[in-house]
């Protein structure tokens, strides 16, 4: 399994993006979501496969980024739960 960061800008105000969030959670049962438009997931898919699965749930003017993480990170300001998840999974 690999860790991926997913980031997005959803540019259509008032649109329901529940399908996108549901799909992210379906792709990985082990996920982190403490920032509005950023997720970190543990997944055995490639970044291209993740992007393709998620792009079905966004509009053509939205932006989506999927990046493989290489196990090092630094952060500030997260609660204990968020920090602990990152420490245990990155």
N, C-alpha and C positions, 0 to 999 in steps of 0.2 A: 504494500500500500504506500501511497505517497500523499503528502500534504499539499493542498492547493489553496491559493487565495482567490476568491471571486469578488470582484468589485463591479458595480454598475451605477449608471446614471439613468434614471427613468424619467424621461423628459415630458411626458404627457400628464399634466395635472388632473387629478380626479380619477385616473384609470385604476382599475383593480388589478394588482399584480400578485394576488394570492397564489395563482398557478405557478409563478416563478419561485416563490418561497417554498411551496409544497414540493416542487421538483428538486430543489436543492436538498431538502430533507430526505427525499426518496433516494437520491444519489448516494448519500452518506448518513449513516446513523450517528456518526461521530463528527459533530460540527460545533463551531464557535461563531457567535454573532453578537458582538458587543458594540459594533459601530453600525450606523444606519444602513449603509450600502456596501458593507464588507462582510464576507464570510470566510472562514477557514474550514476546510473539510478534509477528512481522511478518506481516500478513495483509490480504487484500483483502475480507474479509467484514465485515459490520457487527457491532457488539457483540451485538445481538439474535440474529443468525444464529450467532455463536460460542456464545452461551449455550444456544441451542436444540440445537445439535449436541452440546454437552457434558452437558446435563441428562439425556440418555438414559443416562448412565453413572454417575449418582449416585442415592442413595436420597432419598426424600421428606423425610427429616429432615436432610439435608445442606444446606450453604449454598454458594452459588456467586456470584462477583462478576466481571464483565467490564467494564473501563473503558478508554476510548481515552486514550492518552497524548499529550501535546502537546509532546514533544521537550525537556523540561527536567527535570533530576533531580539529586539529590544522594544520596550513599551513603557508607558507611564500613565497613571491616572485610572487604571482599571480596578474594579473591586476584586476582592480575594478570589471569588469564583472564576472570574475571567482570567486573572493572572495565573491561577493554579492550572487551569486548562492549558494555557499556552506553555507553561513550564513542563507539563506532563506530555504534551503532544508534539512540540516542535523539536 
